[in-house]
Amino acid sequence: MTIDDQNNLPDDINPAENLAAITDDISAALREAGKEQNHVTIVAVSKQHEAARILPVLETGHRVFGENRVQEAQAKWPSLIEKYPDTELRLIGPLQTNKVKEAVALFDVIESVDRIKLAKALAKEFEKQDKRLKLFVQVNTGEEEQKSGIAPNDVVTFVDECRDQLGLTIEGLMCIPPAADDPAPHFALLAKLAKDCGVSALSMGMSGDYSIAAQLGATHVRVGSAIFGPRPAK
Ligand SMILES: *Cc1c(COP(=O)(O)O)cnc(C)c1O
């Protein structure tokens, strides 16, 4: 293995091939579960990877990408989006209210709506920019103290508040299960909560568990290292 000296990453990783293999894995998993008709969108998580590594994936025709930091995305995405205007950029990391303006300007979807203060700031900014993003509510399925997200018991009320009081359209729910847990019960819980609040999209599953997430009803899986390889050490 040789090292790409620009970013200290192995240069024998082929993101386009990896993406194709993941697509096949998901098809096989859906077939096994008798859910061939389901469509699962792969959100290619390009955080910490530079534009040069993202470009080959755009060149394959893939258009859905996830980033977890507004500032980092602002630095590398505008030029890529100029070249590929039909890109869908999704924010999957925590959003501070002082970054809402920039986030609304750059992203198409925010998957990490996790508190009413943020929902209010988004509603206000949508008016200002006359631009409405698709929104997902992040659910803290493991009720971990250090993790953001709405507690499972509060999700229905929170989604109703976003809809009725703020006029927001909530498209789906998102979760990041505790790293040490079997993810399946968390995915099943997220699917149940989505039914309870009448939303249809489910963003769940990452590099290690996208197949099981697909079998449990994911409409979006967020896959980083299985596509792009390890993230550069900081
Ligand atoms: C980084 C990240 C991912 C992708 O993780 P991998 O294990 O590299 O696939 C998915 N979701 C969120 C919220 C992330 O921050």
The ligand as an SDF file (V2000), in Angstrom:
LIG
                    3D

 15 15  0  0  0  0  0  0  0  0999 V2000
  -19.3880   10.0710   10.1320 C   0  0  0  0  0  0  0  0  0  0  0  0
  -20.8260    9.7980   10.1790 C   0  0  0  0  0  0  0  0  0  0  0  0
  -21.3850    8.7350    9.4470 C   0  0  0  0  0  0  0  0  0  0  0  0
  -20.5640    7.7870    8.6060 C   0  0  0  0  0  0  0  0  0  0  0  0
  -19.8110    6.9330    9.4260 O   0  0  0  0  0  0  0  0  0  0  0  0
  -19.0230    5.6810    8.7900 P   0  0  0  0  0  0  0  0  0  0  0  0
  -18.8940    4.7460    9.9310 O   0  0  0  0  0  0  0  0  0  0  0  0
  -17.7070    6.2100    8.3210 O   0  0  0  0  0  0  0  0  0  0  0  0
  -19.8430    5.1420    7.6980 O   0  0  0  0  0  0  0  0  0  0  0  0
  -22.7660    8.5640    9.5050 C   0  0  0  0  0  0  0  0  0  0  0  0
  -23.5500    9.3820   10.2360 N   0  0  0  0  0  0  0  0  0  0  0  0
  -23.0480   10.4120   10.9440 C   0  0  0  0  0  0  0  0  0  0  0  0
  -23.9850   11.2770   11.7190 C   0  0  0  0  0  0  0  0  0  0  0  0
  -21.6860   10.6600   10.9400 C   0  0  0  0  0  0  0  0  0  0  0  0
  -21.2010   11.6940   11.6480 O   0  0  0  0  0  0  0  0  0  0  0  0
  1  2  1  0
  2  3  1  0
  2 14  2  0
  3  4  1  0
  3 10  2  0
  4  5  1  0
  5  6  1  0
  6  7  2  0
  6  8  1  0
  6  9  1  0
 10 11  1  0
 11 12  2  0
 12 13  1  0
 12 14  1  0
 14 15  1  0
M  END
$$$$
